[in-house]
């Protein structure tokens, strides 16, 4: 997680005042943009975000970690992808969408967008295919 400092936006025009964006806002924007990319199944969360989701609360910054250092802002995205997608293509689209949304919404440039594919989620199997309900357990017909 990033430091507890805010990031200045549009430093060239200080005639009307100063605009600051909290690090949590950058994480939320990145998380929403990443989850909207086709091929992304879900974002990796922690126990706390999993418990929150059980109670109906959505954690939009789940799977997003922001770090700020001398080089600039870096975002790490931890996600699960759908089975059958091209991992490099989805990762590249993730990087582009996150950068694009942050520039569009906050005018903040990111130094890096690092994508970490945590796992691949296979296609769901129909429950009826798993258990053939037409057959009797003993193999006898009535």
TORRONU-587726 format. One record per residue (C-alpha): residue number from 1; chain; x, z, y. Coordinates in pm, 1 decimal, decimal comma. Layout:
# TORRONU-587726
  num  cadena         x         z         y
  NUM       A         X         Z         Y
...
//
This chain:
# TORRONU-587726
  num  cadena         x         z         y
    1       A       0,0       0,0       0,0
    2       A     117,4     -64,8     350,5
    3       A     219,3     189,9     605,3
    4       A     -47,8     359,5     811,9
    5       A      32,8     147,0    1116,6
    6       A    -184,2    -123,6    1263,7
    7       A     -69,4    -479,8    1314,4
    8       A     -86,5    -642,1    1657,7
    9       A    -271,2    -970,1    1692,3
   10       A    -211,8   -1236,1    1955,5
   11       A      78,6   -1069,4    2133,9
   12       A     110,6   -1349,7    2392,6
   13       A    -209,4   -1268,4    2582,1
   14       A    -211,5    -905,6    2691,8
   15       A    -424,7    -959,9    2999,4
   16       A    -746,7    -834,9    2841,6
   17       A    -600,6    -566,1    2620,7
   18       A    -451,5    -520,1    2278,1
   19       A    -598,5    -613,5    1941,6
   20       A    -488,3    -424,1    1631,7
   21       A    -587,5    -479,5    1268,8
   22       A    -570,3    -199,3    1012,9
   23       A    -383,7    -270,9     686,8
   24       A    -700,9    -201,3     487,0
   25       A    -873,0    -490,5     665,1
   26       A    -597,3    -730,1     559,3
   27       A    -628,2    -606,9     200,2
   28       A   -1007,3    -652,9     201,1
   29       A    -986,3   -1005,3     345,1
   30       A    -720,9   -1097,7      87,8
   31       A    -925,1    -950,2    -197,6
   32       A   -1244,5   -1133,2    -103,9
   33       A   -1060,6   -1463,7     -55,9
   34       A    -882,7   -1427,0    -391,0
   35       A   -1197,2   -1340,3    -584,6
   36       A   -1374,7   -1652,8    -451,9
   37       A   -1116,9   -1892,9    -601,8
   38       A   -1243,2   -2092,1    -900,2
   39       A   -1069,4   -1981,5   -1218,6
   40       A   -1024,7   -1618,5   -1114,6
   41       A   -1223,8   -1398,6   -1353,1
   42       A   -1161,7   -1062,5   -1182,9
   43       A    -911,2    -861,2    -986,3
   44       A    -713,4    -582,8   -1153,1
   45       A    -830,5    -240,9   -1048,6
   46       A    -737,3     118,0   -1104,2
   47       A    -938,9     401,0   -1254,5
   48       A   -1080,3     499,9    -917,1
   49       A   -1213,2     153,1    -839,8
   50       A   -1360,3     130,5   -1190,4
   51       A   -1549,5     457,3   -1144,6
   52       A   -1669,4     344,6    -800,8
   53       A   -1806,1      21,7    -949,0
   54       A   -2002,0     220,2   -1208,3
   55       A   -2190,5     379,1    -920,4
   56       A   -2257,6      42,6    -755,2
   57       A   -1986,2      51,8    -491,1
   58       A   -1772,6    -262,8    -467,8
   59       A   -1402,4    -223,3    -390,4
   60       A   -1302,1    -548,8    -219,5
   61       A    -935,4    -456,5    -189,3
   62       A    -905,9    -408,2    -565,1
   63       A    -597,8    -582,4    -702,8
   64       A    -438,3    -638,6    -360,3
   65       A    -127,0    -455,5    -241,3
   66       A      11,7    -504,9     109,7
   67       A     371,3    -429,0     202,3
   68       A     534,1    -453,8     542,1
   69       A     909,5    -471,4     588,3
   70       A    1163,7    -627,0     825,1
   71       A    1088,0    -978,3     700,0
   72       A     712,0    -954,4     757,7
   73       A     390,8    -889,4     568,5
   74       A     374,6    -951,4     195,0
   75       A      62,6    -947,9     -20,4
   76       A      70,6    -897,7    -397,6
   77       A    -241,2   -1007,5    -585,5
   78       A    -304,5    -884,7    -941,9
   79       A    -576,3   -1084,1   -1118,6
   80       A    -725,6   -1198,3   -1447,4
   81       A    -786,0   -1571,6   -1496,2
   82       A   -1041,4   -1760,2   -1702,8
   83       A    -925,2   -1914,1   -2028,3
   84       A    -850,2   -2286,8   -2003,1
   85       A    -755,3   -2306,6   -1635,6
   86       A    -418,8   -2431,9   -1514,9
   87       A    -236,7   -2114,2   -1415,4
   88       A      -2,0   -2280,5   -1161,5
   89       A    -290,6   -2464,8    -992,3
   90       A    -507,8   -2153,3    -964,7
   91       A    -212,6   -1944,7    -840,9
   92       A    -128,1   -2205,1    -575,6
   93       A    -490,8   -2219,0    -463,3
   94       A    -496,3   -1837,4    -446,6
   95       A    -192,1   -1840,0    -219,4
   96       A    -339,8   -2108,8       5,9
   97       A    -685,0   -1947,2      35,0
   98       A    -548,4   -1601,8     114,4
   99       A    -312,7   -1738,6     382,2
  100       A    -586,1   -1958,9     526,4
  101       A    -842,9   -1679,0     550,5
  102       A    -601,0   -1432,1     708,7
  103       A    -491,6   -1682,6     972,2
  104       A    -853,2   -1783,4    1037,3
  105       A    -988,7   -1428,9    1063,9
  106       A    -698,3   -1229,0    1211,1
  107       A    -437,0   -1479,5    1338,1
  108       A    -176,4   -1295,0    1127,1
  109       A      80,0   -1496,1     930,9
  110       A     195,9   -1368,9     592,0
  111       A     556,8   -1397,6     482,5
  112       A     466,4   -1407,6     110,4
  113       A     161,5   -1419,1    -112,7
  114       A     271,7   -1317,6    -462,7
  115       A      28,3   -1382,0    -748,2
  116       A      58,0   -1168,9   -1062,2
  117       A    -151,9   -1294,6   -1354,0
  118       A    -229,5    -978,8   -1551,0
  119       A    -426,2   -1146,7   -1827,7
  120       A    -639,7   -1435,8   -1947,6
  121       A   -1003,5   -1367,9   -2031,5
  122       A   -1139,7   -1580,5   -2317,1
  123       A   -1478,1   -1744,2   -2301,2
  124       A   -1765,2   -1519,8   -2396,2
  125       A   -1896,6   -1565,1   -2747,8
  126       A   -2269,9   -1561,2   -2796,3
  127       A   -2383,7   -1238,5   -2960,7
  128       A   -2596,9   -1434,5   -3204,6
  129       A   -2290,9   -1631,0   -3318,5
  130       A   -2110,4   -1308,5   -3402,0
  131       A   -2392,6   -1176,4   -3618,1
  132       A   -2587,2   -1431,2   -3814,0
  133       A   -2928,9   -1268,8   -3796,8
  134       A   -3094,9   -1517,3   -4032,2
  135       A   -2903,9   -1396,0   -4339,0
  136       A   -2998,2   -1083,5   -4529,5
  137       A   -2722,7    -819,1   -4561,9
  138       A   -2714,8    -836,5   -4942,7
  139       A   -2737,6   -1212,0   -4951,4
  140       A   -3081,3   -1192,7   -5114,0
  141       A   -3382,0   -1360,6   -4967,6
  142       A   -3718,7   -1187,9   -4965,3
//
